[in-house]
């Protein structure tokens, strides 16, 4: 059993208001892996990973039913906790998500367009299901049980296979339209590399983890973004050049959002956040150069790591406005 709890003084109001004793399941369907957690009263009772099937666009119903059954099995959940059943299941996905109408509009990484999730899950999952966006759910999870606990104005940006952002103001995750958070598909280099969305020069294609690894391999090296970060620490000039270009592009994109929203914490997640100070220190410095009040903005790594989306998925009804 894994406990992921904020200190009592930092517990957000929405976590306190959650109905006591209810078992909730969060399912985060990623491009390569699906993360699942079972949560009760701010405690993660069980969690596990499963590869996301290539045909997830047509098998999402059986997938959610299967992972729900698995997380409730005694293999993952203590036997004393299986009797009370599940209050609800939250399912979060990347891409463009219309949460109001519960439709997964588009996802380059999962290969679907305009997926009616309720219809896809009908006949497979008997308990209530809520659909959400993976990054907005990740910010909610970090606010409830992670590194953003006690901070009400946060920009959360996971740097992984894709690159999207979520914004919290006054303790509420901003939902807006279905395009909210698509920072990764803002064009930052007009003649830049092709992005998964079909356009060229998007932030995701320039500064995301996949982009960093691609530039490294194009230069004749082997490895991915983690290889590049290790090479930066070892003093490799090529790695330093690639890394610095990515950090500068990220700071250029983050700064206007931070200044406009009055953000107090920039929280970085995804695979690149595992680089720790190698990423956070130069990003903090680059942001400071661009902001009118740099001392008021902290930069930190996700506290829940890859589990933030699943934890937030289990609490989708608590945190968006």
C-alpha positions as CSV (number, residue, x, y, z in Angstrom):
1,X,0.0,0.0,0.0
2,X,1.3,3.4,-1.0
3,X,0.4,6.5,1.0
4,X,0.6,9.8,-0.9
5,X,-0.7,12.5,1.5
6,X,0.0,16.2,1.9
7,X,0.7,17.6,5.4
8,X,-2.5,18.5,7.3
9,X,-1.7,22.2,7.0
10,X,-1.4,22.0,3.2
11,X,-4.5,19.8,2.6
12,X,-6.6,21.6,-0.1
13,X,-10.3,22.3,0.7
14,X,-11.4,20.0,-2.1
15,X,-9.6,17.1,-0.6
16,X,-11.3,17.7,2.8
17,X,-14.7,17.9,1.1
18,X,-14.4,14.6,-0.6
19,X,-16.9,12.1,0.7
20,X,-15.2,9.9,3.3
21,X,-14.7,6.2,2.9
22,X,-15.5,6.0,-0.8
23,X,-13.2,3.9,-3.0
24,X,-12.4,5.6,-6.3
25,X,-10.4,4.3,-9.2
26,X,-8.4,6.4,-11.6
27,X,-7.3,5.2,-15.1
28,X,-4.8,7.2,-17.1
29,X,-4.6,5.9,-20.6
30,X,-1.3,7.0,-22.1
31,X,0.2,6.5,-25.6
32,X,2.4,3.6,-24.3
33,X,1.2,2.7,-20.8
34,X,-2.0,2.8,-18.8
35,X,-1.7,3.7,-15.1
36,X,-4.3,2.7,-12.6
37,X,-4.8,3.6,-9.0
38,X,-7.4,2.9,-6.3
39,X,-7.8,5.7,-3.7
40,X,-9.7,6.1,-0.5
41,X,-9.5,9.1,1.9
42,X,-6.3,10.5,0.3
43,X,-4.5,7.1,0.5
44,X,-3.5,5.3,-2.7
45,X,-4.3,1.7,-1.8
46,X,-3.2,0.1,-5.0
47,X,-1.6,1.1,-8.3
48,X,-0.3,-0.8,-11.3
49,X,0.9,-0.3,-14.9
50,X,-0.2,-2.0,-18.1
51,X,0.9,-1.5,-21.7
52,X,-1.7,0.4,-23.7
53,X,-2.9,-1.8,-26.5
54,X,-2.2,-0.5,-30.0
55,X,-5.9,-0.8,-30.9
56,X,-7.1,1.1,-27.8
57,X,-9.3,3.3,-30.0
58,X,-11.6,0.3,-30.5
59,X,-10.9,-1.6,-27.3
60,X,-11.1,1.1,-24.7
61,X,-14.2,-0.4,-23.1
62,X,-12.7,-3.9,-22.5
63,X,-9.4,-2.2,-21.4
64,X,-11.1,-0.1,-18.6
65,X,-13.2,-3.1,-17.5
66,X,-10.1,-5.2,-17.3
67,X,-8.0,-2.8,-15.3
68,X,-10.9,-2.1,-13.0
69,X,-11.3,-5.8,-12.3
70,X,-7.5,-6.1,-11.8
71,X,-7.1,-3.2,-9.4
72,X,-10.0,-4.6,-7.3
73,X,-8.4,-8.1,-7.1
74,X,-6.6,-9.1,-4.0
75,X,-3.4,-9.2,-6.0
76,X,-3.4,-5.4,-6.0
77,X,-5.9,-4.3,-3.3
78,X,-5.8,-5.5,0.3
79,X,-8.6,-8.1,0.8
80,X,-10.2,-6.0,3.6
81,X,-10.8,-3.2,1.0
82,X,-12.5,-5.1,-1.7
83,X,-15.9,-5.5,-0.1
84,X,-17.1,-1.8,-0.2
85,X,-17.1,-1.6,-4.0
86,X,-16.3,1.4,-6.2
87,X,-18.0,4.8,-6.0
88,X,-16.8,5.9,-9.4
89,X,-14.1,5.5,-12.1
90,X,-12.3,8.4,-13.7
91,X,-10.7,7.9,-17.1
92,X,-8.2,10.4,-18.5
93,X,-6.7,10.6,-21.9
94,X,-4.3,12.9,-23.9
95,X,-5.2,15.1,-26.7
96,X,-8.3,17.3,-27.1
97,X,-11.0,16.3,-24.6
98,X,-14.5,17.8,-24.4
99,X,-15.3,17.2,-20.8
100,X,-18.7,18.8,-20.9
101,X,-19.9,16.3,-23.4
102,X,-17.7,13.5,-22.3
103,X,-16.1,13.0,-25.7
104,X,-12.4,12.3,-26.6
105,X,-12.3,14.6,-29.6
106,X,-8.8,13.8,-30.9
107,X,-5.6,12.2,-29.8
108,X,-2.6,11.8,-32.1
109,X,-1.0,9.3,-29.6
110,X,-4.0,7.1,-29.2
111,X,-5.3,7.2,-32.8
112,X,-8.9,8.3,-32.2
113,X,-11.2,11.1,-33.2
114,X,-14.6,12.0,-31.7
115,X,-14.8,9.0,-29.4
116,X,-18.0,8.8,-27.4
117,X,-16.5,7.4,-24.2
118,X,-19.9,6.7,-22.5
119,X,-20.9,4.6,-25.5
120,X,-17.5,2.9,-25.7
121,X,-17.8,1.8,-22.1
122,X,-21.4,0.8,-22.1
123,X,-21.8,-2.8,-21.3
124,X,-18.3,-3.0,-20.0
125,X,-18.3,-0.9,-16.8
126,X,-21.2,-0.8,-14.5
127,X,-20.2,2.0,-12.1
128,X,-20.3,5.7,-13.0
129,X,-17.4,6.9,-15.2
130,X,-16.1,10.4,-15.7
131,X,-13.8,11.4,-18.7
132,X,-11.1,14.0,-18.3
133,X,-7.9,15.3,-19.8
134,X,-4.8,13.6,-18.5
135,X,-2.8,16.8,-17.8
136,X,-5.6,18.7,-16.1
137,X,-6.2,15.6,-14.0
138,X,-2.4,15.4,-13.3
139,X,-2.5,19.0,-11.9
140,X,-5.5,18.1,-9.8
141,X,-3.7,15.0,-8.4
142,X,-0.6,17.1,-7.6
143,X,-2.8,19.7,-5.9
144,X,-4.6,17.1,-3.8
145,X,-1.7,14.8,-2.9
146,X,1.5,16.0,-4.6
147,X,4.0,18.8,-5.0
148,X,1.3,21.5,-5.5
149,X,-0.5,20.8,-2.2
150,X,-1.2,24.2,-0.6
151,X,-0.5,26.2,-3.7
152,X,-3.6,27.6,-5.6
153,X,-2.0,29.2,-8.7
154,X,0.0,26.6,-10.6
155,X,1.1,25.8,-14.2
156,X,1.7,22.1,-14.7
157,X,3.6,20.9,-17.8
158,X,4.5,17.2,-18.2
159,X,7.3,16.8,-20.7
160,X,7.0,13.3,-22.1
161,X,5.7,11.7,-25.3
162,X,3.6,14.8,-25.8
163,X,3.6,18.3,-24.3
164,X,0.4,19.9,-22.9
165,X,-0.2,22.2,-20.0
166,X,-2.8,22.7,-17.2
167,X,-3.4,25.9,-15.3
168,X,-4.8,26.3,-11.8
169,X,-6.0,29.7,-10.6
170,X,-7.5,30.2,-7.1
171,X,-7.5,26.5,-6.4
172,X,-9.5,25.5,-9.5
173,X,-8.2,23.8,-12.6
174,X,-9.1,25.8,-15.7
175,X,-11.1,23.9,-18.2
176,X,-12.3,26.5,-20.7
177,X,-12.8,24.9,-24.1
178,X,-11.6,21.6,-25.3
179,X,-8.5,23.3,-26.7
180,X,-7.4,24.4,-23.2
181,X,-3.9,23.4,-22.4
182,X,-2.7,22.6,-26.0
183,X,0.5,24.7,-25.4
184,X,2.5,22.0,-27.1
185,X,0.8,22.7,-30.4
186,X,1.6,26.4,-30.4
187,X,4.1,27.1,-33.3
188,X,7.4,28.5,-31.9
189,X,9.7,27.8,-34.9
190,X,8.0,28.6,-38.2
191,X,10.3,26.3,-40.2
192,X,10.8,23.8,-37.4
193,X,10.4,20.0,-37.4
194,X,7.1,18.3,-38.2
195,X,4.8,17.6,-35.2
196,X,2.5,14.7,-34.6
197,X,-0.4,17.0,-35.3
198,X,0.8,17.5,-38.9
199,X,2.0,21.1,-38.5
200,X,5.6,22.2,-38.3
201,X,7.5,24.0,-35.5
202,X,5.2,23.3,-32.6
203,X,6.6,23.5,-29.1
204,X,6.2,19.8,-28.6
205,X,8.2,19.1,-31.7
206,X,11.0,21.5,-30.6
207,X,11.3,21.1,-26.8
208,X,9.4,18.0,-25.7
209,X,11.3,14.8,-24.5
210,X,10.7,13.1,-27.8
211,X,12.0,16.1,-29.7
212,X,15.2,16.3,-27.5
213,X,15.8,12.6,-28.2
214,X,15.2,13.0,-31.9
215,X,17.7,15.8,-32.2
216,X,20.3,13.7,-30.4
217,X,19.8,10.8,-32.8
218,X,19.8,13.1,-35.8
219,X,23.3,14.2,-34.7
220,X,24.5,10.6,-34.9
221,X,24.2,9.6,-31.2
222,X,22.2,6.9,-29.6
223,X,19.6,7.2,-26.8
224,X,16.7,9.4,-25.8
225,X,16.1,12.5,-23.6
226,X,17.4,10.8,-20.5
227,X,20.6,10.0,-22.4
228,X,20.9,13.7,-23.3
229,X,20.4,14.8,-19.7
230,X,23.2,12.4,-18.6
231,X,25.5,13.7,-21.3
232,X,24.7,17.3,-20.2
233,X,25.8,16.4,-16.7
234,X,29.0,14.8,-18.1
235,X,29.8,18.0,-20.0
236,X,29.1,17.0,-23.5
237,X,28.8,20.2,-25.7
238,X,26.4,18.7,-28.2
239,X,24.1,17.6,-25.4
240,X,24.3,21.0,-23.8
241,X,23.4,22.7,-27.0
242,X,20.3,20.5,-27.6
243,X,19.3,20.8,-23.9
244,X,19.7,24.6,-23.8
245,X,17.7,25.1,-27.0
246,X,14.8,23.1,-25.5
247,X,14.9,24.9,-22.1
248,X,14.9,28.3,-23.9
249,X,11.9,27.3,-26.0
250,X,10.1,26.1,-22.9
251,X,10.8,29.4,-21.0
252,X,9.6,31.4,-24.0
253,X,6.3,29.6,-24.0
254,X,5.8,29.5,-20.2
255,X,6.6,33.1,-19.4
256,X,3.5,34.7,-21.0
257,X,1.2,32.2,-19.3
258,X,2.9,32.7,-15.9
259,X,2.8,36.5,-16.2
260,X,-0.9,36.6,-17.4
261,X,-2.2,34.1,-14.8
262,X,-0.2,35.2,-11.8
263,X,1.2,31.7,-11.4
264,X,3.2,31.0,-8.3
265,X,4.5,27.6,-9.1
266,X,5.6,26.0,-12.3
267,X,5.4,22.3,-11.9
268,X,7.2,20.1,-14.4
269,X,6.3,16.4,-14.9
270,X,7.0,13.7,-17.4
271,X,10.2,11.9,-18.3
272,X,12.3,15.0,-18.6
273,X,11.5,16.0,-15.0
274,X,13.5,13.0,-13.9
275,X,16.6,15.1,-14.8
276,X,16.0,17.1,-11.6
277,X,18.3,20.1,-11.2
278,X,19.7,19.5,-14.7
279,X,16.4,20.7,-16.1
280,X,14.9,22.7,-13.2
281,X,17.9,25.0,-12.5
282,X,18.3,26.3,-16.1
283,X,14.5,26.5,-16.6
284,X,14.2,28.5,-13.4
285,X,17.0,30.9,-14.6
286,X,15.5,31.2,-18.1
287,X,12.1,32.1,-16.6
288,X,13.6,34.6,-14.3
289,X,15.1,36.4,-17.3
290,X,11.7,36.7,-18.9
291,X,9.4,37.6,-16.0
292,X,8.8,41.0,-14.4
293,X,8.7,39.5,-10.9
294,X,10.9,36.4,-11.1
295,X,11.3,35.9,-7.4
296,X,7.6,35.2,-7.0
297,X,7.6,32.1,-9.1
298,X,8.9,28.7,-8.0
299,X,9.9,25.9,-10.3
300,X,9.7,22.3,-9.1
301,X,9.3,18.7,-10.3
302,X,6.1,16.7,-10.0
303,X,5.7,15.0,-6.6
304,X,3.6,12.1,-7.9
305,X,5.6,11.4,-11.1
306,X,3.8,9.4,-13.7
307,X,1.0,8.7,-11.2
308,X,-0.4,12.2,-11.0
309,X,-2.9,11.7,-13.9
310,X,-4.3,8.5,-12.4
311,X,-4.6,10.1,-8.9
312,X,-6.4,13.1,-10.4
313,X,-8.6,10.9,-12.5
314,X,-9.9,9.3,-9.3
315,X,-11.0,12.8,-8.1
316,X,-12.3,14.4,-11.4
317,X,-15.5,15.6,-9.8
318,X,-13.6,17.7,-7.3
319,X,-11.3,20.1,-9.1
320,X,-12.3,21.8,-12.4
321,X,-14.1,25.0,-13.0
